[in-house]
Amino acid sequence: MTKADFVELLKENGEFSSKAAAENALKAFLDTVQDVLVKGDSVTFVGFGTFSAVDVPEKSGKIPGSDKTYTKAAHKAPKFKAGKSLKEAVEAGK
């Protein structure tokens, strides 16, 4: 599904008056979640899931087919953990 398709579906499900209003709501939601994660906090929607920022440790490895190695620095990464209701809904959709 493309962003345009998603905005159209959001317009219908959210009963927005226009695509622009639905797109503004989506942008506000995504920007807000991003701001919270940048601050190191998490956002939980009961039943849906939790967005969080996790610390990823430094990693070393070897490049396949050569003797070269690399080291990836420690960093923060976004993570999403699905909630029970979302898992059950997806499971029932099989």
Buried (B, 14 or more C-beta within 10 A) or exposed (E): EEEEEEBBEBBEEEEBEEEEBBBEBBEEEEEEBEEBBEEEEBBEEEEBBBBBBEEEEEEEEEEEEEEEEEEEEEEEEEEEEBBEEBEEEEEEEE
